[in-house]
Amino acid sequence: MEYREILKRYTPIIKDFQDVDHSTPSFCLLRHDVEFSIERALKIAKIDNDNGIKSSFFIQVLNTAYNPLSIFNSGLLKKIEEYGHYIGLHFYVSHLEEGDVESLQNELKRQVNILQECVNTKIDRFSYHRPPSWTLSIDTYRFSNLINAYSSPYFELIKEGVPDKVKYIADSNHKWNYGHPLEIGGYTCFQLLIHPDEWSADGGSDIDNFTDIVNEAKNRCIDNIDSEYKTFAKLRKHF
């Protein structure tokens, strides 16, 4: 499995955000942004745990694909925590006015408070979801007293050229647009972003992978309706 090979390469230098500063000579920050499926996140959490790794799972609260407050998903988040991983906020900001830092801070606090209702520990970190450039320009190590995954010393905002120290690697949109993690050389400091939604046990294509995610969500919806409405049993065969 490709993911296990990636872990094998980076495990010796994997550290947590709270253990990294500007003087850390070598590190890999392993981060998981969860877009569509906490079930998929739990599977990755188990793999990380099997390899002796504690990683960070960033969860959305303004998301129509999953509800972290549901009994089902809050139970999955609890299991991720039991594996020893960290839960952070995947911060949704696209609805905010550009440059409004005060609203950004207030919205961050609001979403963090919502997520904290779902988990057993205090939220101490966040990553932006599809961050606009004005948010990335706020290079604050602890924004609103929270670890900002897109700030120094964890991340370098590069408009052209290559980063000086920290190499950012991500599988966004099922592509390694910043280089494949097994082929990159010349750096000792990395932030590695893996989206659990992008991965499957059989290494399926984009279409296969997201068809499975849609079917998983559909089946959860059907099961929920079935448990709430007795008359649905007669209709279930149509779904």
C-alpha positions, -999 to +999 in steps of 0.1 A: +000+000+000+014+034-011+004+051+022+023+026+043+054+031+021+051+069+027+049+063+065+079+040+064+100+068+049+089+096+072+082+079+105+118+085+119+112+123+118+075+126+125+068+150+153+038+169+166+032+206+160+037+214+196+072+198+195+085+219+166+100+254+166+123+274+144+153+256+158+141+221+151+166+207+125+144+179+111+108+170+113+077+158+094+043+171+105+017+145+095-017+162+091-051+148+079-078+172+067-111+154+068-134+166+040-161+140+035-158+109+057-148+105+094-151+067+087-122+070+063-103+091+088-107+064+114-092+038+091-061+060+085-059+067+122-056+029+128-028+026+102-010+055+118-014+039+152-002+005+140+030+023+129+035+040+163+026+074+149+005+102+165-009+125+139-034+154+136-069+150+123-086+183+113-124+182+114-149+205+098-180+218+115-195+237+086-198+207+063-228+191+045-210+158+040-208+148+077-220+160+111-193+157+138-220+162+165-240+131+155-238+102+178-222+081+150-195+105+141-187+117+177-181+080+185-157+077+156-138+109+168-136+093+202-119+062+187-095+084+168-086+101+201-082+067+218-055+059+192-036+088+207-041+112+178-048+149+180-081+165+169-080+200+154-104+222+135-105+223+097-114+259+096-140+269+070-135+306+060-148+311+025-180+329+037-159+356+055-152+391+040-116+394+027-093+411+051-117+411+081-093+397+107-116+404+136-144+383+120-118+357+113-109+354+149-145+354+161-154+327+136-124+306+146-135+307+182-171+298+173-161+268+152-136+256+178-163+258+205-186+237+183-159+211+177-151+209+214-186+197+220-177+166+199-145+155+216-130+148+250-101+172+248-094+209+243-089+219+207-054+235+204-048+236+166-064+244+133-058+242+095-076+264+070-100+248+045-091+261+010-074+292+025-076+324+006-043+343+003-052+369+028-056+343+056-022+328+047-006+362+050-014+362+087+017+343+096+010+339+133+024+309+152-005+310+176-035+327+161-061+333+188-039+311+210-043+281+187-016+264+167-019+275+130-008+248+107-002+273+080+022+295+099+059+295+105+077+273+116+054+247+101+048+262+067+063+286+042+041+307+020+058+305-015+046+327-043+074+317-066+105+296-064+110+269-037+108+269+001+139+276+021+134+250+048+099+235+051+087+214+022+049+212+020+035+180+004-002+174-002-025+149-020-052+175-027-076+165-055-060+131-057-028+147-071+007+153-057+009+189-070+039+197-048+059+165-055+054+129-045+066+122-009+086+092-020+105+112-046+114+145-028+149+151-017+170+180-005+149+188+026+149+178+062+117+195+073+082+186+059+045+191+064+027+162+049-010+166+043-030+134+036-067+135+030-083+103+042-111+107+017-085+104-012-075+069-001-089+034-004-077-001+004-077-011-033-061+021-046-092+029-067-096+057-092-112+091-083-145+079-097-144+046-078-133+063-046-159+090-045-186+066-057-179+046-026-180+077-003-214+087-018-227+052-013-214+051+023-233+084+030-264+071+013-264+039+034-260+059+066-290+081+056-311+050+048-302+034+081-310+065+100-345+069+084-351+032+089-344+035+127-366+066+131-397+057+110-414+023+112-433+029+080-400+031+061-394-006+063-420-011+035-402+015+013-366+006+019-364-018-010-369+011-033-336+027-021 
